[in-house]
């Protein structure tokens, strides 16, 4: 990695390396070159070492964790270097077969939250979000140190550490506790998290997996804020929040739009409420919990497994 104080150009001359040249890897962390002359999805390109690979990262902090089935790196790009962490010494021969190369794990950029600048050090954080959607912000002492978009129930975030070449604190410090918030277009909502792997503190090149347990609804928030457990076997508790007194209708629908269960109907005051879905009379499958209050509508997917 190189840090410069302005725009610069560097010319590197030499002979091209054959894409199928074996690349020796050691146990632990190392930086590697990318030999192929075309972009290939990271999952496909690294398939030769997937059984020994703990973590792969690019220069922007996007990462691939085979153990947790997550990758937001997208394509590996000619001319770029990558960090790998291995659980044993081995060698890598890049996989460039056309069929595998057509795989795709797109990388999305947050649009609500700002993207934290690259400070040269980061930690990989995977957050399991269930049925929530939106963007996730990670904070250290109240300062945003990472952000990401929820996709398919997961959100991968590069949590940026402090840049030691500057006088100001511009990232997380080792050992600092990390806080997580859910963001949508209108507000920020604090969440309660559970640590699945690692810990909820910053460490350079660390890796942690967190799960959102609950959404801490604010009085100004309208909508369904939690469904737990989800998926559920027999019962699931639905929490919803009203920001003003109103006539409401809360019901369960199947994916064809058919109303299958009435939950709540009538006038409710401002506040947070909870209702239990009884699934004994329902078939296994995915359903939509729909809350309507006037012109406001909130929906949440739930899955019944018997």
N, C-alpha and C positions, 0 to 999 in steps of 0.2 A: 504494500500500500504506500501511496505517496500523498503528502499534503503540500499544496502550493498556495502562495498568497495572491495569485492572479492566474489569468489564463495562460497556459503554457502548452508547448507541443514537443513531444519526444518521438524521435525516429528510431526504430529498432530494426536492424538488418541481420539477415542470417538465412539459413536453409529451413524450409518447412519440414515439420515432423510428420511422418506418416500417421494418419488418424488411428490405425490399429497397432501402434507401437505400445507395448506394455509399459505402464507407469507404476513403479514400485511405491508402495504405501507402508508407513510404519504404524504401530499402535499409537493411538492418541491423535492430537491435532496436527495438521499440516496444511500448507497452501499448495495447490496444484494448478497446472496449466490445463487448458481445454484444447485438445488436439484437432478435433473435426473442423472442417472448413464451412460448416453450415450449422445453424441453430437447431438443437434437438432438445425436446422436453427433458427436464432433469431426471424424472422418474425412469424414463426410457434409457437415457444416456448412462446412468449409473446402475442399471439393472444387473450388471456383471458382479457387483460387490454388495448387493443389497443385504445379504445375510451377515455381513461384517460391518456394515455402515451404521453408525450411531446417529450422525448428524452431518448434513451438508448445508453450507451457507454461501450466499453471494455477497458482493460488496455493498449491497443496499440492506443487508440484514434479513432478506427473505430466506426461508429455510425449508429443508426436507427432513422429516423424521419418519423413517420406515416403520418403527415400532408403533407409532401412533397413527399411521396411515394418513399423514398430512404433508402436503407440499404446496407452497405458494411461490416457488422460484420461477415457474414458467420455463422458457427455453434457456439452456446454457448457450452462451454466445461466444463465437470466436474472438480471441484477443483478451478475454476476461480471465481473471484468476478466481479460484474458489477454495473455501476452507472445508476440509473434511475431518471428521473425527471417527476413528476406526477402533473397534474392540480387539483387533489383532492385525498383525502384519500380513499384507497380501499384495496383489498387483491388480491394477485396473486396466482393462482394455475397453475403450468406449464402445457402446452399442450403437451402431448407426443403421441397423436394418430398417428399411422403409416402413414396415408395418408398425414397429414400435415407435419410430420417430414421429408418426402421425398422432400419437397420444398427446393430450394437452392438459395442463394444470394451470389455467390462467391466473395471472397475478393482478389483483384489483387495487386501485389507489383510493384512499378515503376522499370523500367530497365534502363532508360536513366538518370533520376535524382537520386541522393542519397536519402535514407530514413533518415529523421532527427531522432537522438536518442531521446528516451523517457526522458523527463525532469521532469515528475511528474505532469505537468500542461499543459492543452491544450484547444483549442477552436475548435468547429466543424464548418467547412466551406463547403457549398454545392454550386458548380458552375454549372450553366446551360450552356452548350456549343454548343447547336444546332447541326449542322452537322460536327463540327470540330472533329478531332481525334488527338491522341498523349498523351502527359503528361502535367500536369499543375504544375508549381512551384509557391509557395507563398513566398514573400520576405518582410522582415522588415529591413529598412535602408540598403538595398543591400544584406542582409544575408538571405539565404534560411532557412525558418522556417517550411516548410511543402511541401509535394508533393503527387501527386495521378495520377491515370490513368483514362482517359475519357472512359466511357462505356455507351452506349445507350443514349448519349446526356447529361450525368451528370458526375460530378467528385466530390467525397467526400474526404475531406482532413482534417487531424488533424493538426492544426496549433499549434506548440509547444511554450510554454511560457518559460521565463527564470527560470532556476533552482536556487532558492535562497540559496541552500546549497553550491554553488561554488562561487569563487571570480570573475570569468569571466562572461560576458554576453553571454549566450548560447541559447537564444530564444527571442521571442517577449516580449516587455514590455507593460503593460496595457496602452491603449490609442494610441499606435503607429499605424500609417496607414499601411495597407497591400497592396502590389502590386502583380499583377498576370501576369505571362508570360506563353505562350504556347511553348512547346518543342517538337521537333521531332529528328530524328537521326542525323540531320546535323546542326541544329541551334535553337536559342532561339528567339521567336517573342513576343514583348510586345503586350498587348491587352487593349482595352478600355472596362471598365466594368460598369454595372448598378446595383445598390443595390435594390434587391427585398424585402429582409427582414433583419432586424438588421442593422448593419453598417459595413463599411470596415476598422474597427479598432479592434485591439486585446483586448479581455477580457477573463479571465479564465472561462471555462465552458460556454462561450457565444456560440451563434449560429447565423450564418448569411447565407443568400442565395444571390449569385451574378449571374448576367447573362453577358456573353460576348457579347458586342454590335458590336465590330469591331476589326479587326486585323490590327495592325500598321505595314504595310509591310516595310521591309528594302530594300535598293537598291540591295542588294545581294541575295534577295529571289526570286525564280521563282515559279509561280503558281497562282491558284485561291485563293485569300485571304479572300473573303467575298461574301456572297449572302444574300441580305437583301431587303425586308423581306423574311423569309423562315420558315414556309410555306408561300406562297403568293396566292393572289386571282386573280390578273390580271397582275401585273407587278412585276418584281424582278430585282434589280440592281446587276450586277456581277462585282466585282473588281478583276483584275488580274495584276500580276507584272512580268516584263521581266528583267532579269539581263544582257541581251545583245541584240543587234539588231538581228532580225531573222525573217524568214518566219513563220507565225503562222496560226493555224487553230483552231477556237473556235466554238463549235457546241453543240446542245442539242440532247441527245439520250434517247430513252425509255429503259426500263429494259431488253428488248430482244436484245438490241444492234442496233436497227434501228435508223438511223439519222432522226430526225423529224424537226429540225430547224437549219439553218445556221446563225451564229452570226457574226463572224469576220473571214476574210481570207485575207492574204497578208503580206507585210513586215512591221514590227513595230520596232521603236527604243527602247532603254532601258528606263524603267520608269513604272509608274502605270497607268492603264487604267480602264475605266468603260463602260459597255454596258448594256442596259436594255432588259430583256426578255419580249416579249409581249405574254401573254398567252391566248389571246382571241380566237385563233384558235385551242387551244390544249384541250384535255380532262383532267379531274381531274386525279391525280395520281402522282407517283414518277418518276423523270427524273434524268439523269446524265449530268452535264455540263462538257465537256471535252476540255481541252486546250492542244495543241501539238505545240512544237517549236523544230524542229530537232528531237533529240532522247528523249527529255524531255516531260513528260506527267503529267498533273495535272487534278484531277477529284473532283467534288463536287456534292453531292446529293441535289436536291431541290424538294419540294413538292408543286404541284398546287392543290388548294382547291377552288371549285366553289360552 
